[in-house]
Each structure stands twice: as C-alpha cells, then as structure tokens.
C-alpha cells in the first residue's frame, strides 16, 4: 500500500514567494553573535508544519483545556509522548494537579475548536461536545489518555512528558488530520493507493 499526500489550504490560498538561495559561509554563521529576535524565531518556526492538539482534563467537575502545537512522540516502550506549554499557562497547573490528561488530536473539521481553546479569557467549552470524565472532545481524530511521567522547565516553557495509558480512534475515515503552517490551517488529504 502506498500513500499519496495532497495538501489543501483549509481557509484561503495565499501566494508563495519564490525560494532564494543564500550564500553563507561557515565563517558567517559561526562568527554571528547577534541575538535571535523573538519575531524572527517565531517566523522561522512557523514554516514547520505540524498537527494541532487540545490538552484536556477535568478538576472538581470543571473541564480544563488548551491548544497545543508542540506535541510529539518520545518512546514506544514505554509509550511516552511530550508537549511544551508556557510556564505562565493558566490551564496547565490544573492539569498538573490532576496528574492525568487527554491529548485530543484535531481533525480537519475542528479549526473553530482550535481557535476557541487558544483564547485565554473566553469560555473555551461553550458549544463544545465532549464525553468521558477526562474529557474527550467529539469529532477529534484520535485521543490519548495520559499520566504525567516527567516535567522539565525549559526557558519560558515547561517540557511535559506523559505516559499513554489508553488510546482510541473516535471518527470514521471521512476526516483527515488538521495541519498548521505559517498561521494557516490546512487539510491533509490522504489518498490510499493499493498495488
């Protein structure tokens, strides 16, 4: 079985600039003492395409969650995953208190969910359908039930490692994953080609 990947912009197409080559030498790079500007750093990292997740838990019957782009797998044995969160996060201390959380991997149908959970002051759960006590957000592509394994401070963020205790696919084959790059949402259409 082969996979053919086709990427569609889920919001609006935007023009792509032609790639230009830079003539940098090793001396140019190694002798640079110029501090990296946060805006330049953010722009550079914005070219890295990633999926989007919502990290959730429930504390004293109150659902808690936040949007997270910096999610990845760490280990197969034991099954470990990781994400980073701002040290100043309002939601994360509640997740730490609960010591258990769910990683909801968003589908291409959930850009509104991503935007809603990215806002700090808003009622993030208004109009959101969810189930189980963790909670799991409906129409997510997949979910992972995790227990806190380790936490490490890294600059202005916390690097969180979780051990996966349970997982489940909760939708059919009609939705693909959400892709985020350069501040835009995309649909990653997967066309399966059989031999």
DRENDO-1510 file (C-alpha; in Angstrom, 1 decimal, always signed):
<recs>
REC; n; res; u; v; w
REC; 1; UNK; +0.0; +0.0; +0.0 .
REC; 2; UNK; +1.3; +3.5; -0.9 .
REC; 3; UNK; +0.1; +6.8; +0.3 .
REC; 4; UNK; -0.3; +9.9; -1.9 .
REC; 5; UNK; -0.4; +13.1; +0.2 .
REC; 6; UNK; -2.2; +16.1; -1.2 .
REC; 7; UNK; -2.3; +19.4; +0.9 .
REC; 8; UNK; -5.2; +21.8; +0.6 .
REC; 9; UNK; -5.4; +25.2; +2.4 .
REC; 10; UNK; -8.5; +24.9; +4.7 .
REC; 11; UNK; -9.1; +28.7; +4.9 .
REC; 12; UNK; -7.8; +30.6; +2.0 .
REC; 13; UNK; -4.9; +30.1; -0.5 .
REC; 14; UNK; -2.1; +32.6; -0.2 .
REC; 15; UNK; +0.7; +33.3; -2.6 .
REC; 16; UNK; +4.1; +31.6; -2.2 .
REC; 17; UNK; +7.2; +33.5; -2.8 .
REC; 18; UNK; +10.0; +32.0; -4.9 .
REC; 19; UNK; +12.7; +30.4; -3.0 .
REC; 20; UNK; +16.0; +32.2; -3.0 .
REC; 21; UNK; +19.4; +30.8; -2.2 .
REC; 22; UNK; +21.7; +32.4; +0.4 .
REC; 23; UNK; +25.5; +32.4; +0.1 .
REC; 24; UNK; +26.5; +31.9; +3.7 .
REC; 25; UNK; +29.9; +30.6; +4.7 .
REC; 26; UNK; +30.8; +28.7; +7.8 .
REC; 27; UNK; +32.6; +31.8; +9.0 .
REC; 28; UNK; +29.5; +33.9; +8.5 .
REC; 29; UNK; +27.5; +31.5; +10.7 .
REC; 30; UNK; +30.0; +30.8; +13.4 .
REC; 31; UNK; +31.0; +34.4; +13.9 .
REC; 32; UNK; +27.5; +35.8; +14.3 .
REC; 33; UNK; +26.9; +37.0; +17.8 .
REC; 34; UNK; +23.7; +38.8; +17.0 .
REC; 35; UNK; +20.9; +37.7; +19.4 .
REC; 36; UNK; +17.9; +36.0; +17.8 .
REC; 37; UNK; +14.9; +38.2; +17.7 .
REC; 38; UNK; +11.7; +36.6; +19.0 .
REC; 39; UNK; +9.7; +37.6; +16.0 .
REC; 40; UNK; +12.3; +36.2; +13.6 .
REC; 41; UNK; +12.5; +33.0; +15.6 .
REC; 42; UNK; +8.7; +32.6; +15.6 .
REC; 43; UNK; +8.5; +33.3; +11.8 .
REC; 44; UNK; +11.2; +30.7; +11.1 .
REC; 45; UNK; +9.5; +28.0; +13.2 .
REC; 46; UNK; +6.2; +28.9; +11.5 .
REC; 47; UNK; +7.5; +27.2; +8.4 .
REC; 48; UNK; +7.5; +23.9; +10.3 .
REC; 49; UNK; +4.1; +22.1; +9.5 .
REC; 50; UNK; +2.5; +20.3; +12.5 .
REC; 51; UNK; -0.7; +18.9; +13.7 .
REC; 52; UNK; -2.8; +20.5; +16.4 .
REC; 53; UNK; -3.9; +19.1; +19.7 .
REC; 54; UNK; -6.1; +20.1; +22.6 .
REC; 55; UNK; -4.8; +19.0; +26.0 .
REC; 56; UNK; -7.7; +18.5; +28.4 .
REC; 57; UNK; -8.5; +17.3; +31.9 .
REC; 58; UNK; -11.3; +17.8; +34.5 .
REC; 59; UNK; -10.7; +19.1; +38.0 .
REC; 60; UNK; -13.6; +19.2; +40.5 .
REC; 61; UNK; -16.1; +18.7; +37.7 .
REC; 62; UNK; -14.6; +21.6; +35.8 .
REC; 63; UNK; -13.3; +20.8; +32.3 .
REC; 64; UNK; -9.9; +22.4; +31.5 .
REC; 65; UNK; -8.0; +22.6; +28.2 .
REC; 66; UNK; -5.7; +24.5; +25.9 .
REC; 67; UNK; -4.5; +24.4; +22.3 .
REC; 68; UNK; -1.1; +22.8; +21.8 .
REC; 69; UNK; +1.0; +22.6; +18.6 .
REC; 70; UNK; +4.2; +21.3; +20.2 .
REC; 71; UNK; +3.3; +17.7; +20.6 .
REC; 72; UNK; +5.3; +14.6; +19.6 .
REC; 73; UNK; +6.1; +11.0; +20.5 .
REC; 74; UNK; +9.0; +10.2; +22.7 .
REC; 75; UNK; +9.2; +6.4; +23.2 .
REC; 76; UNK; +7.4; +3.2; +22.2 .
REC; 77; UNK; +8.4; +1.2; +25.3 .
REC; 78; UNK; +7.0; +2.6; +27.5 .
REC; 79; UNK; +4.6; +4.6; +25.3 .
REC; 80; UNK; +5.6; +8.2; +26.0 .
REC; 81; UNK; +4.5; +11.5; +24.4 .
REC; 82; UNK; +5.5; +15.1; +25.1 .
REC; 83; UNK; +4.3; +18.6; +24.7 .
REC; 84; UNK; +5.5; +22.1; +25.7 .
REC; 85; UNK; +3.4; +24.7; +27.4 .
REC; 86; UNK; +4.1; +28.3; +28.5 .
REC; 87; UNK; +5.3; +28.4; +32.1 .
REC; 88; UNK; +2.7; +31.2; +32.7 .
REC; 89; UNK; -0.2; +29.0; +31.4 .
REC; 90; UNK; -3.5; +29.4; +33.4 .
REC; 91; UNK; -4.7; +25.9; +32.5 .
REC; 92; UNK; -1.6; +23.7; +32.9 .
REC; 93; UNK; -1.3; +23.9; +36.7 .
REC; 94; UNK; -4.8; +22.3; +36.9 .
REC; 95; UNK; -3.6; +19.5; +34.6 .
REC; 96; UNK; -0.5; +19.0; +36.9 .
REC; 97; UNK; -2.8; +18.9; +39.9 .
REC; 98; UNK; -4.9; +16.2; +38.3 .
REC; 99; UNK; -1.8; +14.2; +37.1 .
REC; 100; UNK; -3.9; +12.8; +34.2 .
REC; 101; UNK; -4.8; +14.4; +30.9 .
REC; 102; UNK; -6.1; +13.6; +27.4 .
REC; 103; UNK; -4.4; +14.7; +24.2 .
REC; 104; UNK; -7.1; +15.3; +21.6 .
REC; 105; UNK; -5.6; +15.2; +18.1 .
REC; 106; UNK; -7.7; +17.5; +16.0 .
REC; 107; UNK; -9.3; +16.7; +12.7 .
REC; 108; UNK; -9.6; +18.9; +9.7 .
REC; 109; UNK; -13.2; +19.8; +10.8 .
REC; 110; UNK; -12.0; +21.4; +14.1 .
REC; 111; UNK; -10.4; +24.8; +13.3 .
REC; 112; UNK; -13.1; +26.5; +15.3 .
REC; 113; UNK; -12.2; +24.3; +18.3 .
REC; 114; UNK; -8.6; +25.1; +17.9 .
REC; 115; UNK; -9.3; +28.9; +17.9 .
REC; 116; UNK; -11.6; +28.7; +20.8 .
REC; 117; UNK; -9.2; +26.8; +23.0 .
REC; 118; UNK; -6.3; +29.2; +22.1 .
REC; 119; UNK; -8.1; +32.1; +23.7 .
REC; 120; UNK; -7.3; +32.7; +27.3 .
REC; 121; UNK; -10.2; +34.7; +28.6 .
REC; 122; UNK; -13.1; +33.0; +26.7 .
REC; 123; UNK; -15.3; +30.2; +27.9 .
REC; 124; UNK; -13.4; +27.6; +26.0 .
REC; 125; UNK; -16.1; +24.9; +26.5 .
REC; 126; UNK; -19.1; +26.8; +25.2 .
REC; 127; UNK; -20.7; +24.8; +22.4 .
REC; 128; UNK; -18.1; +22.0; +22.6 .
REC; 129; UNK; -19.4; +18.5; +22.8 .
REC; 130; UNK; -17.3; +16.1; +24.9 .
REC; 131; UNK; -17.6; +12.9; +26.8 .
REC; 132; UNK; -15.9; +10.8; +29.4 .
REC; 133; UNK; -14.5; +12.4; +32.5 .
REC; 134; UNK; -11.1; +13.3; +31.0 .
REC; 135; UNK; -12.7; +14.9; +28.8 .
REC; 136; UNK; -12.5; +13.7; +25.2 .
REC; 137; UNK; -13.6; +16.3; +22.5 .
REC; 138; UNK; -16.1; +15.0; +20.0 .
REC; 139; UNK; -15.0; +14.7; +16.3 .
REC; 140; UNK; -11.3; +14.6; +17.3 .
REC; 141; UNK; -9.3; +12.4; +15.0 .
REC; 142; UNK; -7.8; +10.4; +17.9 .
REC; 143; UNK; -7.3; +10.7; +21.6 .
REC; 144; UNK; -4.6; +9.6; +24.1 .
REC; 145; UNK; -5.3; +9.2; +27.8 .
REC; 146; UNK; -2.0; +10.0; +29.6 .
REC; 147; UNK; -0.5; +10.1; +33.1 .
REC; 148; UNK; +2.2; +12.7; +33.9 .
REC; 149; UNK; +5.6; +11.0; +33.7 .
REC; 150; UNK; +8.0; +13.9; +33.9 .
REC; 151; UNK; +8.2; +17.7; +33.8 .
REC; 152; UNK; +11.2; +19.9; +33.0 .
REC; 153; UNK; +11.5; +23.7; +32.9 .
REC; 154; UNK; +13.0; +24.9; +29.6 .
REC; 155; UNK; +13.3; +28.6; +29.1 .
REC; 156; UNK; +9.9; +30.3; +29.3 .
REC; 157; UNK; +8.1; +26.9; +28.8 .
REC; 158; UNK; +7.6; +23.6; +30.6 .
REC; 159; UNK; +8.5; +20.4; +28.8 .
REC; 160; UNK; +5.9; +17.8; +29.8 .
REC; 161; UNK; +6.3; +14.0; +29.2 .
REC; 162; UNK; +3.2; +11.8; +29.6 .
REC; 163; UNK; +2.8; +8.0; +29.6 .
REC; 164; UNK; +0.0; +6.8; +27.4 .
REC; 165; UNK; -2.4; +4.6; +29.4 .
REC; 166; UNK; -5.2; +4.3; +26.8 .
REC; 167; UNK; -6.0; +5.5; +23.3 .
REC; 168; UNK; -8.8; +5.3; +20.8 .
REC; 169; UNK; -9.8; +6.3; +17.3 .
REC; 170; UNK; -13.1; +8.1; +17.5 .
REC; 171; UNK; -14.1; +9.0; +14.0 .
REC; 172; UNK; -14.5; +7.3; +10.6 .
REC; 173; UNK; -12.4; +7.7; +7.5 .
REC; 174; UNK; -14.1; +10.8; +6.3 .
REC; 175; UNK; -12.0; +13.3; +8.1 .
REC; 176; UNK; -8.2; +13.9; +7.7 .
REC; 177; UNK; -5.8; +15.5; +10.2 .
REC; 178; UNK; -5.5; +19.2; +10.7 .
REC; 179; UNK; -2.3; +20.8; +9.6 .
REC; 180; UNK; -1.0; +24.1; +10.8 .
REC; 181; UNK; +1.7; +26.1; +9.0 .
REC; 182; UNK; +2.5; +29.8; +8.8 .
REC; 183; UNK; -0.5; +30.8; +10.8 .
REC; 184; UNK; -2.9; +28.9; +8.5 .
REC; 185; UNK; -5.0; +25.7; +8.8 .
REC; 186; UNK; -4.7; +23.1; +6.1 .
REC; 187; UNK; -6.4; +19.9; +5.3 .
REC; 188; UNK; -4.1; +16.9; +4.6 .
REC; 189; UNK; -6.0; +14.7; +2.2 .
REC; 190; UNK; -4.7; +11.1; +2.3 .
REC; 191; UNK; -5.4; +9.1; -0.9 .
REC; 192; UNK; -4.6; +5.4; -0.4 .
REC; 193; UNK; -3.2; +3.7; -3.5 .
REC; 194; UNK; -3.3; -0.1; -3.4 .
REC; 195; UNK; -0.9; -2.3; -5.5 .
</recs>
